[in-house]
Amino acid sequence: MTAKKSKVPLPKIPQSKNNHAHSWSLIAEISKPVNYKVLHGKKDKNENTSGKLKASVHKWICAIVLPEFHAMDATATGDHIKKQQYVPTCHALKLHTTGNGVREDNDGSDSEEYCNFYIGADGPNDSTSEEAKNIWDQITREFPLFPELHRIFVAHSNVTPIAVTTGVGPHGKKTLHLQPVDKPQVEFTASQSAQIQTLQDALNHAQAQTTMEGDTLGLSQDPLGFAEKGPKPSSITQENLAKAKEHIQKVSKKHTIEDTLLDIQKRLLLTLLIRTNLEAVNAHAHQEMNLKTCEILLAEFKEGI
């Protein structure tokens, strides 16, 4: 029985040689759509998936970036490429600090934690705090490749999770939001907007009617027993009234809820009437067809066919 051939350990790969030339080549290969789709998922939901395996892509990349090491041991070099993609995670943890961003529910069983700051794919901007900028600059000095890797990985949930939820413990379940939470925007369809407007108009109309009735009731009652005073003489002339009438425009009647229900009822009755007429016409046509068939059969019987 032949002895199993032992693997030769790979020599140390020079990461910082020639100003991180190997690392920059690695980033360039990972960023290619054909490789990124396999390693970190599709950027576009309409994009077709690939049947390639991640291990085969790692070997393909190492054959381009590190051909001399790939010739020694393709599998070990591919594993090295795989590990290098997660180096930025150690530095990114410095940006995932949490402070006062804890919000507990009313029962105190669950809590949500938010990072003190979130930095987008393009790096710090004018809205970024000085503390976050200082941490970013420190990471960049220690790891010059971090900004480019941050741009590639930060916005993709299959690389940087949107949130991480821990199991239930002494302090309840906790959820850490690693990506900023967008406020949900409620959008209504045209039909929903029309219904809401109809309800609002009906409420306004009912409120106006209640106010007018209350004013009329208050004027008709005189609990103190004062004598009613006659109206003051008006200073408006007939000419002014005539001019005002010319500029008055008729206001169209508002469509109330009762009108909407009445329209729906009319449509239902019309649909039912049309359906009933169609059924009657079809039944009459079917009856005539049966009668003609019987007449033909009777004629054939008389002829001895």
C-alpha positions in Angstrom: 0.0 0.0 0.0 1.5 3.3 -1.1 1.9 6.1 1.5 -0.3 9.2 1.1 1.7 12.0 -0.3 2.0 14.8 2.3 1.2 18.3 1.3 3.9 20.9 1.1 3.0 23.9 3.2 2.8 27.1 1.2 5.4 29.8 1.8 4.3 33.1 3.3 2.4 35.1 0.7 3.8 38.7 0.6 0.7 40.9 1.2 2.3 44.3 1.3 4.9 43.7 -1.5 4.9 46.3 -4.3 2.4 48.5 -2.4 -0.1 45.6 -1.9 -0.1 44.7 -5.6 -1.4 41.2 -4.9 -4.2 42.5 -2.7 -5.3 45.1 -5.3 -5.4 42.4 -8.0 -7.5 40.3 -5.6 -10.0 43.2 -5.2 -10.1 43.7 -8.9 -11.0 40.1 -9.6 -13.6 39.9 -6.8 -15.3 43.0 -8.1 -15.8 41.5 -11.5 -19.5 40.7 -11.9 -18.9 37.1 -13.0 -17.0 36.4 -9.8 -19.0 38.7 -7.4 -22.2 37.0 -8.4 -21.0 33.6 -7.2 -19.1 34.8 -4.1 -21.5 37.4 -2.7 -24.8 37.1 -4.6 -26.5 39.1 -7.4 -26.5 42.8 -7.5 -29.6 42.9 -9.7 -32.6 40.7 -8.8 -33.2 40.1 -12.6 -29.7 38.8 -13.2 -29.4 35.1 -13.9 -27.7 32.9 -11.3 -24.4 31.1 -12.0 -23.9 27.3 -11.6 -20.3 27.7 -10.5 -19.2 26.9 -6.9 -17.4 29.3 -4.7 -14.4 27.0 -4.3 -13.9 26.9 -8.1 -14.1 30.7 -8.3 -11.5 31.0 -5.5 -9.2 28.7 -7.4 -9.8 30.6 -10.6 -8.9 33.9 -8.9 -5.8 32.5 -7.2 -4.6 31.2 -10.6 -4.7 34.8 -11.8 -3.5 36.7 -8.7 -1.0 34.1 -7.3 -0.1 31.8 -10.2 3.1 30.5 -8.6 1.3 29.5 -5.4 -1.6 28.0 -7.3 0.9 25.7 -9.1 2.1 24.4 -5.6 -1.4 23.8 -4.1 -4.5 25.2 -5.7 -6.8 24.2 -2.8 -4.7 25.8 -0.1 -4.2 29.0 -2.2 -8.0 29.2 -2.8 -8.6 28.9 1.0 -6.1 31.8 1.5 -8.1 33.9 -1.0 -11.3 33.1 0.8 -9.9 34.1 4.2 -8.5 37.4 2.8 -12.0 38.5 2.0 -12.9 38.5 5.7 -10.0 40.6 6.9 -12.0 43.8 6.7 -14.5 42.4 9.2 -12.0 42.8 12.0 -11.5 46.5 11.2 -15.2 47.0 10.5 -16.1 45.9 14.1 -14.5 49.2 15.3 -17.3 51.0 13.5 -20.0 48.7 15.0 -19.9 50.3 18.5 -23.2 50.8 20.2 -24.0 53.3 22.8 -27.3 55.0 23.6 -29.0 53.3 20.7 -31.0 50.9 22.8 -34.8 50.8 22.6 -36.8 48.4 24.7 -40.4 47.4 24.1 -43.1 48.1 26.6 -42.9 44.7 28.2 -39.1 44.9 28.4 -38.6 41.5 26.8 -37.0 42.6 23.6 -34.5 45.4 22.8 -33.0 46.8 19.6 -29.5 48.2 19.4 -28.2 50.6 16.8 -24.7 51.6 15.9 -23.5 55.0 17.0 -22.9 55.8 13.3 -23.3 54.4 9.9 -20.9 55.1 7.0 -22.1 54.6 3.5 -20.4 52.8 0.6 -18.6 56.0 -0.5 -17.1 56.6 2.9 -17.5 59.5 5.3 -19.3 62.6 4.1 -20.4 66.0 5.6 -23.0 64.3 7.8 -20.5 61.9 9.4 -19.5 62.7 12.9 -15.9 63.6 13.8 -15.6 60.5 16.0 -16.5 58.3 13.0 -14.1 60.1 10.7 -11.3 59.6 13.2 -12.0 55.9 13.4 -12.2 55.6 9.6 -8.8 57.4 9.2 -7.2 55.1 11.8 -8.5 52.0 10.0 -7.3 53.3 6.7 -3.8 53.9 8.1 -3.7 50.3 9.5 -5.3 48.7 6.4 -5.1 50.8 3.2 -7.4 48.4 1.3 -10.3 49.0 3.7 -12.1 51.8 1.9 -12.3 49.8 -1.4 -13.5 46.6 0.4 -16.0 48.7 2.4 -17.4 50.0 -0.9 -17.8 46.5 -2.2 -19.3 44.8 0.8 -21.1 47.3 3.0 -24.4 47.6 1.2 -25.0 43.9 0.5 -27.0 42.0 3.2 -25.5 38.6 2.3 -22.0 40.0 3.3 -23.0 42.6 5.9 -26.2 41.5 7.6 -29.0 44.1 8.0 -29.5 43.0 11.6 -28.3 40.2 13.9 -30.7 38.8 16.5 -29.4 36.9 19.5 -31.2 34.2 21.3 -33.4 34.7 24.4 -31.2 35.2 27.5 -31.4 36.8 30.9 -31.9 40.2 29.4 -34.3 39.0 26.6 -33.8 38.9 22.9 -31.6 41.6 21.3 -31.3 42.8 17.8 -28.3 44.7 16.5 -28.9 46.7 13.4 -25.6 46.7 11.3 -27.2 48.7 8.5 -29.3 51.9 8.8 -33.0 51.3 9.1 -35.1 53.1 6.5 -38.5 54.5 7.7 -41.3 52.8 5.9 -43.2 55.0 3.5 -46.9 54.3 3.2 -48.1 54.6 -0.4 -51.8 54.6 -1.3 -53.2 53.6 -4.7 -55.4 56.0 -6.6 -58.5 54.1 -5.5 -57.5 54.2 -1.8 -56.8 57.9 -2.0 -60.2 58.5 -3.6 -61.9 56.5 -0.8 -59.9 58.4 1.9 -60.9 61.7 0.3 -64.5 60.7 0.2 -64.5 59.7 3.9 -62.8 63.0 4.8 -65.4 65.0 2.8 -68.2 63.1 4.5 -66.8 63.9 7.9 -66.3 67.6 7.1 -69.9 67.8 5.8 -71.3 66.1 9.0 -69.2 68.4 11.2 -70.4 71.5 9.3 -74.1 70.4 9.6 -73.6 69.8 13.4 -72.1 73.3 13.8 -74.9 75.0 11.9 -77.6 73.2 13.9 -75.9 74.1 17.2 -75.7 77.8 16.2 -79.4 77.8 15.2 -80.4 76.1 18.5 -78.4 78.7 20.5 -80.0 81.6 18.7 -83.6 80.3 19.1 -83.3 79.9 22.8 -83.2 82.9 25.2 -82.7 81.6 28.7 -82.3 85.1 30.2 -85.5 86.4 28.8 -84.1 89.4 26.9 -86.2 90.9 24.2 -85.2 90.1 20.7 -83.6 93.0 18.9 -84.3 93.8 15.3 -81.6 93.6 12.7 -79.4 96.5 12.1 -80.0 98.4 8.9 -77.7 97.1 6.2 -75.3 99.3 4.4 -75.2 97.1 1.3 -77.0 98.5 -1.7 -78.9 96.6 -4.3 -76.2 97.5 -6.8 -73.5 95.7 -4.6 -75.8 92.7 -4.3 -76.2 92.5 -8.0 -72.5 92.6 -8.6 -71.9 90.0 -6.0 -74.5 87.6 -7.6 -72.7 87.9 -10.9 -69.5 86.6 -9.4 -71.1 83.8 -7.5 -70.3 80.4 -8.9 -72.3 77.3 -8.3 -70.4 74.7 -6.1 -70.8 71.2 -7.3 -72.4 68.8 -4.9 -69.9 66.6 -3.0 -70.0 62.9 -3.6 -70.9 61.4 -0.2 -70.6 57.9 1.1 -74.3 57.4 0.6 -73.9 58.4 -3.1 -71.0 55.9 -3.5 -73.0 53.1 -2.0 -76.0 54.0 -4.3 -73.7 53.9 -7.3 -72.4 50.5 -6.3 -75.9 49.2 -5.9 -77.0 50.5 -9.3 -74.0 48.8 -10.9 -74.8 45.5 -9.2 -78.4 45.7 -10.3 -77.4 46.5 -13.9 -75.0 43.6 -13.9 -77.6 41.2 -12.6 -80.2 42.4 -15.1 -77.7 41.9 -18.0 -76.8 38.4 -16.8 -80.5 37.4 -16.4 -81.3 38.6 -19.9 -78.3 36.7 -21.3 -79.4 33.5 -19.6 -83.0 33.9 -20.9 -81.7 34.5 -24.5 -79.4 31.4 -24.2 -82.2 29.3 -22.8 -84.6 30.4 -25.7 -81.9 29.6 -28.3 -81.3 26.2 -26.7 -85.0 25.4 -26.7 -85.4 26.4 -30.4 -82.4 24.2 -31.3 -83.9 21.2 -29.5 -87.3 21.8 -31.2 -85.6 21.9 -34.7 -83.7 18.7 -33.8 -87.0 16.9 -32.9 -88.6 18.1 -36.1 -85.7 16.8 -38.2 -85.8 13.4 -36.4 -89.6 13.2 -36.9 -89.3 13.9 -40.6 -86.6 11.3 -41.0 -88.8 8.8 -39.1 -91.7 9.5 -41.5 -89.5 9.0 -44.5 -88.2 5.7 -43.1 -84.7 6.8 -42.8 
